[in-house]
Amino acid sequence: MKPFESKVWLATPTMHGEEMKYIQRAYETNWMSTVGENINEVEKIAADKAEMKYAVGLSCCTAALHLTVKHAGEALYGKPAIGHGALEGKRVIAV
């Protein structure tokens, strides 16, 4: 297998302006996860923009997709029994 001669970057980590200040504050206050002052503010802004009561910031897109499918399954089929997935025994078609 021959390696790629050039790479296509989907996203690059960049710091322009105050990002380092927020990283340092998160480190100093021990909020190095998906909770904390900054996350609370981002969730509030997202909820306001979407004209919703709440919004939830997640750690990655995979978690967001999982939560979306779970919510869709419960909205369509009701809450599953404890220990069973929202779409257990069902088919999902993504278009």
N, C-alpha and C positions, 0 to 999 in steps of 0.2 A: 504494500500500500504506500503510495506516494503522499507525502505531506502537502498541505495546501501551500501555494506560493504566496498568497496574500490572505489576510484574515478580514472578515466582516464583523466588526464589533457591534453587538446589539445595544450595548450601553457602556459607557465608561464612567467610572467614579470621578467626579470632578468637585472641586471646592472653589466656589466663587463668593467671597464675602463672609457672611456670618456663620457658615456651616460649622467651622471648627469651634466656634464659641459654644454652639449647641451641643456638639459632641463632648467637649470638655465639661460642660455643666451636667450632662447626663452621667458622665463618668464620676464626677465629684459627688453627685447626689445618689449614686448607686441605682440609677434607673436605666440600666443597659439591657432592656428587653422591650416587649411590646406594651409596656405600661409606663405611666409617668406624666409629668406636667406637659411636655410637648405633645405626646400622643393624645392626651385629653383635649388639647386645643385643636389639633388637626381633626379629631373626630367631631368636635363641635362645629368647626368651620364646614366640614363635609356635610354634616346633617343640615346645617343652615342653607348651604348652596342647593342641596337636593330637596329642600323644603320637607324634611323628615324630622321626626322627634329625636331619633338617635342614629348614629353611625358607628361602625366598629372598624378600627384599624387592625389589620392582621399582619402577620410576619412575612407572608409570601403569597404569591398568586395562587399556588396550589391550595393553600388553606382557604383562600377566598372562593375558589372554584368548588372545593368540598362543601363549604357552608352554603353556597348557592344551590348546589344539587340537593343537599339535605333539605333546605327550605322549600325548593320546588316540589320535592317528593311529599313533604308534609302538607303543602298547600293543595296538592292534587289528591293525595290518598289518605290524609289524616295522620295523626301521630302514631308511630309504630309502637308495638309492644316493647317493653324494656328488654334490651339485649338484641334487638333486631334493627337493622338499618332502615332508613326512610324509604328506600327503593328495593328492599329485599324481595326477590321474586318478580320484579317489574323490569321492563325494558326502558332504556333511555335513548332517545334519538336526538342528537345535536345537529342543528342545521346552521 
